[in-house]
């Protein structure tokens, strides 16, 4: 799920029971800053599948039982 507020842009993993998220802070949010946030999330391994966002630990091609909900993929 994606949300934008006046000073932040956040992407939260749409997989059930996964607490992972990525957030970017801004002094004053613009469309370009939000776009950069989503582009950087994609570079970091986040996937956008059918308008749902998944963290690198929750690849949509794997069964939910094999997902890394503990966030061990974070370096």
VEXTOR-147254 format. One record per residue: residue in one letter; x, y, z negated of N, C-alpha, C in turn. Coordinates in nm, 3 decimals. Layout:
N
+--------+---------+---------+---------+---------+---------+---------+---------+---------+---------+
! residu !     n_x !     n_y !     n_z !    ca_x !    ca_y !    ca_z !     c_x !     c_y !     c_z !
+--------+---------+---------+---------+---------+---------+---------+---------+---------+---------+
!      A !       X !       Y !       Z !       X !       Y !       Z !       X !       Y !       Z !
...
+--------+---------+---------+---------+---------+---------+---------+---------+---------+---------+
//
This chain:
75
+--------+---------+---------+---------+---------+---------+---------+---------+---------+---------+
! residu !     n_x !     n_y !     n_z !    ca_x !    ca_y !    ca_z !     c_x !     c_y !     c_z !
+--------+---------+---------+---------+---------+---------+---------+---------+---------+---------+
!      X !   0.084 !  -0.116 !   0.000 !   0.000 !   0.000 !   0.000 !   0.090 !   0.123 !   0.000 !
!      X !   0.050 !   0.222 !   0.074 !   0.127 !   0.346 !   0.082 !   0.047 !   0.459 !   0.017 !
!      X !   0.119 !   0.542 !  -0.055 !   0.053 !   0.659 !  -0.112 !   0.149 !   0.777 !  -0.103 !
!      X !   0.093 !   0.892 !  -0.074 !   0.172 !   1.014 !  -0.069 !   0.107 !   1.116 !  -0.161 !
!      X !   0.190 !   1.181 !  -0.237 !   0.146 !   1.285 !  -0.329 !   0.230 !   1.409 !  -0.300 !
!      X !   0.202 !   1.519 !  -0.364 !   0.276 !   1.642 !  -0.333 !   0.428 !   1.630 !  -0.347 !
!      X !   0.476 !   1.547 !  -0.441 !   0.621 !   1.538 !  -0.460 !   0.677 !   1.397 !  -0.445 !
!      X !   0.595 !   1.298 !  -0.406 !   0.644 !   1.162 !  -0.389 !   0.577 !   1.091 !  -0.272 !
!      X !   0.649 !   0.993 !  -0.219 !   0.594 !   0.897 !  -0.123 !   0.628 !   0.761 !  -0.178 !
!      X !   0.529 !   0.673 !  -0.192 !   0.551 !   0.542 !  -0.253 !   0.492 !   0.431 !  -0.166 !
!      X !   0.564 !   0.319 !  -0.160 !   0.516 !   0.198 !  -0.095 !   0.517 !   0.089 !  -0.201 !
!      X !   0.403 !   0.023 !  -0.219 !   0.389 !  -0.085 !  -0.317 !   0.363 !  -0.215 !  -0.242 !
!      X !   0.424 !  -0.325 !  -0.287 !   0.406 !  -0.454 !  -0.222 !   0.260 !  -0.498 !  -0.233 !
!      X !   0.201 !  -0.540 !  -0.121 !   0.061 !  -0.582 !  -0.119 !   0.042 !  -0.729 !  -0.153 !
!      X !   0.148 !  -0.800 !  -0.184 !   0.136 !  -0.940 !  -0.224 !   0.081 !  -0.945 !  -0.367 !
!      X !  -0.013 !  -1.034 !  -0.391 !  -0.071 !  -1.045 !  -0.525 !   0.036 !  -1.078 !  -0.627 !
!      X !   0.026 !  -1.022 !  -0.744 !   0.117 !  -1.046 !  -0.857 !   0.259 !  -0.998 !  -0.836 !
!      X !   0.285 !  -0.918 !  -0.734 !   0.420 !  -0.865 !  -0.713 !   0.425 !  -0.719 !  -0.759 !
!      X !   0.513 !  -0.687 !  -0.852 !   0.521 !  -0.550 !  -0.904 !   0.616 !  -0.459 !  -0.826 !
!      X !   0.673 !  -0.506 !  -0.715 !   0.776 !  -0.430 !  -0.643 !   0.720 !  -0.306 !  -0.575 !
!      X !   0.800 !  -0.201 !  -0.576 !   0.764 !  -0.077 !  -0.507 !   0.891 !  -0.003 !  -0.471 !
!      X !   0.879 !   0.089 !  -0.377 !   0.987 !   0.181 !  -0.342 !   0.927 !   0.321 !  -0.342 !
!      X !   1.002 !   0.416 !  -0.397 !   0.949 !   0.552 !  -0.411 !   1.057 !   0.653 !  -0.371 !
!      X !   1.015 !   0.761 !  -0.310 !   1.103 !   0.871 !  -0.273 !   1.044 !   1.000 !  -0.328 !
!      X !   1.127 !   1.079 !  -0.395 !   1.081 !   1.207 !  -0.448 !   1.116 !   1.320 !  -0.354 !
!      X !   1.033 !   1.424 !  -0.354 !   1.052 !   1.540 !  -0.268 !   1.028 !   1.667 !  -0.350 !
!      X !   1.094 !   1.774 !  -0.311 !   1.061 !   1.903 !  -0.371 !   0.925 !   1.949 !  -0.319 !
!      X !   0.907 !   1.932 !  -0.190 !   0.781 !   1.967 !  -0.125 !   0.765 !   1.868 !  -0.010 !
!      X !   0.667 !   1.780 !  -0.019 !   0.651 !   1.674 !   0.080 !   0.609 !   1.729 !   0.215 !
!      X !   0.671 !   1.674 !   0.320 !   0.631 !   1.703 !   0.457 !   0.607 !   1.571 !   0.528 !
!      X !   0.544 !   1.575 !   0.642 !   0.519 !   1.453 !   0.719 !   0.651 !   1.386 !   0.756 !
!      X !   0.753 !   1.464 !   0.789 !   0.882 !   1.408 !   0.826 !   0.945 !   1.332 !   0.709 !
!      X !   0.933 !   1.384 !   0.587 !   0.989 !   1.315 !   0.471 !   0.919 !   1.183 !   0.447 !
!      X !   0.788 !   1.180 !   0.460 !   0.713 !   1.055 !   0.444 !   0.754 !   0.955 !   0.551 !
!      X !   0.771 !   1.001 !   0.674 !   0.814 !   0.912 !   0.782 !   0.953 !   0.855 !   0.753 !
!      X !   1.044 !   0.938 !   0.702 !   1.179 !   0.890 !   0.669 !   1.172 !   0.785 !   0.558 !
!      X !   1.083 !   0.806 !   0.461 !   1.066 !   0.708 !   0.352 !   1.027 !   0.572 !   0.410 !
!      X !   0.929 !   0.568 !   0.499 !   0.882 !   0.442 !   0.556 !   0.987 !   0.380 !   0.648 !
!      X !   1.062 !   0.462 !   0.720 !   1.169 !   0.410 !   0.804 !   1.279 !   0.348 !   0.718 !
!      X !   1.315 !   0.413 !   0.609 !   1.419 !   0.359 !   0.521 !   1.371 !   0.231 !   0.453 !
!      X !   1.243 !   0.224 !   0.417 !   1.189 !   0.101 !   0.358 !   1.202 !  -0.014 !   0.457 !
!      X !   1.177 !   0.011 !   0.585 !   1.191 !  -0.093 !   0.687 !   1.336 !  -0.138 !   0.698 !
!      X !   1.430 !  -0.044 !   0.693 !   1.573 !  -0.077 !   0.697 !   1.610 !  -0.162 !   0.575 !
!      X !   1.549 !  -0.134 !   0.461 !   1.578 !  -0.207 !   0.338 !   1.511 !  -0.344 !   0.333 !
!      X !   1.432 !  -0.378 !   0.434 !   1.372 !  -0.511 !   0.440 !   1.223 !  -0.518 !   0.416 !
!      X !   1.160 !  -0.404 !   0.393 !   1.015 !  -0.404 !   0.375 !   0.947 !  -0.432 !   0.509 !
!      X !   0.838 !  -0.509 !   0.505 !   0.766 !  -0.545 !   0.627 !   0.626 !  -0.484 !   0.625 !
!      X !   0.580 !  -0.437 !   0.740 !   0.446 !  -0.383 !   0.757 !   0.374 !  -0.479 !   0.851 !
!      X !   0.284 !  -0.559 !   0.795 !   0.212 !  -0.660 !   0.873 !   0.063 !  -0.634 !   0.860 !
!      X !  -0.001 !  -0.603 !   0.971 !  -0.145 !  -0.577 !   0.975 !  -0.187 !  -0.476 !   0.869 !
!      X !  -0.114 !  -0.365 !   0.862 !  -0.141 !  -0.254 !   0.771 !  -0.126 !  -0.290 !   0.623 !
!      X !  -0.048 !  -0.395 !   0.595 !  -0.015 !  -0.432 !   0.457 !   0.136 !  -0.432 !   0.445 !
!      X !   0.187 !  -0.381 !   0.334 !   0.331 !  -0.370 !   0.312 !   0.380 !  -0.482 !   0.220 !
!      X !   0.493 !  -0.542 !   0.257 !   0.553 !  -0.650 !   0.178 !   0.699 !  -0.620 !   0.151 !
!      X !   0.740 !  -0.641 !   0.024 !   0.880 !  -0.619 !  -0.014 !   0.966 !  -0.731 !   0.045 !
!      X !   1.098 !  -0.717 !   0.043 !   1.186 !  -0.821 !   0.097 !   1.170 !  -0.957 !   0.027 !
!      X !   1.125 !  -0.957 !  -0.098 !   1.107 !  -1.082 !  -0.171 !   0.978 !  -1.154 !  -0.137 !
!      X !   0.891 !  -1.091 !  -0.061 !   0.761 !  -1.148 !  -0.027 !   0.740 !  -1.151 !   0.124 !
!      X !   0.824 !  -1.224 !   0.197 !   0.805 !  -1.228 !   0.342 !   0.672 !  -1.296 !   0.375 !
!      X !   0.590 !  -1.232 !   0.459 !   0.458 !  -1.286 !   0.488 !   0.461 !  -1.424 !   0.555 !
!      X !   0.574 !  -1.464 !   0.613 !   0.582 !  -1.594 !   0.679 !   0.598 !  -1.709 !   0.580 !
!      X !   0.636 !  -1.678 !   0.455 !   0.654 !  -1.782 !   0.354 !   0.528 !  -1.798 !   0.268 !
!      X !   0.501 !  -1.919 !   0.219 !   0.389 !  -1.937 !   0.126 !   0.414 !  -1.855 !  -0.001 !
!      X !   0.308 !  -1.810 !  -0.065 !   0.319 !  -1.725 !  -0.184 !   0.402 !  -1.792 !  -0.293 !
!      X !   0.397 !  -1.924 !  -0.303 !   0.472 !  -1.996 !  -0.407 !   0.623 !  -1.978 !  -0.391 !
!      X !   0.669 !  -1.942 !  -0.271 !   0.812 !  -1.926 !  -0.246 !   0.857 !  -1.780 !  -0.252 !
!      X !   0.768 !  -1.689 !  -0.287 !   0.804 !  -1.547 !  -0.296 !   0.884 !  -1.517 !  -0.422 !
!      X !   0.964 !  -1.413 !  -0.416 !   1.047 !  -1.369 !  -0.529 !   0.978 !  -1.250 !  -0.597 !
!      X !   0.880 !  -1.279 !  -0.682 !   0.808 !  -1.173 !  -0.752 !   0.889 !  -1.111 !  -0.864 !
!      X !   0.998 !  -1.174 !  -0.902 !   1.082 !  -1.121 !  -1.009 !   1.176 !  -1.012 !  -0.958 !
!      X !   1.184 !  -0.993 !  -0.828 !   1.269 !  -0.889 !  -0.773 !   1.417 !  -0.924 !  -0.771 !
!      X !   1.450 !  -1.053 !  -0.768 !   1.589 !  -1.094 !  -0.767 !   1.660 !  -1.058 !  -0.637 !
!      X !   1.586 !  -1.018 !  -0.535 !   1.645 !  -0.976 !  -0.406 !   1.707 !  -0.838 !  -0.415 !
!      X !   1.676 !  -0.763 !  -0.520 !   1.729 !  -0.627 !  -0.535 !   1.876 !  -0.633 !  -0.570 !
!      X !   1.957 !  -0.563 !  -0.495 !   2.103 !  -0.564 !  -0.520 !   2.138 !  -0.471 !  -0.634 !
+--------+---------+---------+---------+---------+---------+---------+---------+---------+---------+
//
